[in-house]
């Protein structure tokens, strides 16, 4: 029997999300309705009401897979996308995309290296398949930077895969082009697969002046790479539950497609149509512009809040994505118990946050850290932070310290 660790962050969301009054734990960009989607595009063919609701295209419609492939074309570039429609497989969300790539390529006695911290699925699933997992730890004292020398030191003869999350959940940090090139070079030298969860791409909203938006892992000319993505985060459509796998290697796509037959015949035709519409031009450009503006607006509000509480809150400002990883301390700089903090905050005020030690560190790492999602409707952030401000004034200093 396959055994897998409890998925801590999803269980926390399940336990607290429905009762939250101010959900500052949400990781998706502010969701949009189908009417909102229509307003972003001159096209009005969102759904064909005469279409028979059969299974539809097994791997995803040609239109949808083409639009997904086009996401990987660099803006202003004269070169084509590094993948074609045939190299894209549509899935039931990025969570299935990640699972399929790991299920088809990882087994007992394999060794996997996983960027850390990250979404627990990316290291717990390989462990459940019998693989040994080494965590490639970000340097929290250096803006969550990654050390390529450390990556090299983790390579073993049985290393099968390097797993990345770019932009990174929960920190909002990024792997830059030169770092990605270094990772690709290491993988190529050792014949290692790279699986890059790029679910928050291309929400790069806070890059330094003149800084290049990081390319997808697909853009480096290495065949043994897998990128996964979703409509949930940067594209504000979590409700249609649609994601994808993209790879220039046809064997990877075929292996995932074969395994997918046992878990999903096809996504719903309505979901396929909605996603295809959202990723068509000019709708996709308008949607991303809307979410970039909202990201910057809300992040400025959050940054001002943190500056006003700098005695208690420490962070590295995110460069991308929708989440911030914030450390809470007392007036002497000692770490607060993040689990008790999140529990008491929600019980007393209805403000929901996610504790870092329980949901990203297995109870050992990231004590005092909480994950906060800031790319929601602006009023959600304003109201939630105003309520948190009152808690910080009246109750915060009563919290216990981390053990």
Buried (B, 14 or more C-beta within 10 A) or exposed (E): EEEEEEBBBBEBBEEBEEEBEBBBBBBBBBBBEBEBBBEBBEEEEBEEEEEEEEEBBBBBBEBBBBBBBBBBBBEEEEEEBBBEBEBBBBBBBBBBBBBBBBBBBBEEEBBBBBBBBBBBBBBBBBBBBEBBBBBBBBEBEEEBBBBBEEBEEBBEEEBBBBBBBBBBBBBBBBBBBEBBBBBBEBBBEEEBBBBBBBBBBBBBBBBEEEEEBBBBBBBBEBEBBBBBBBBBBBBBBBBBBBBBBBBBBEEBBEBBBEBBEEEBEBBBBBBBBBBBBBBBEEBBEBBBEBBBEBBEBBBEBBBEBBEEBEEBBBBBEBBBBBBBBBBBBBEEEEBBBBBBBBBBBBEEBBBBBBBBBBBBBBEEBBBBBBBBBBBBBEEBBBBBBEBBBEBBEEBBEEBEBBE
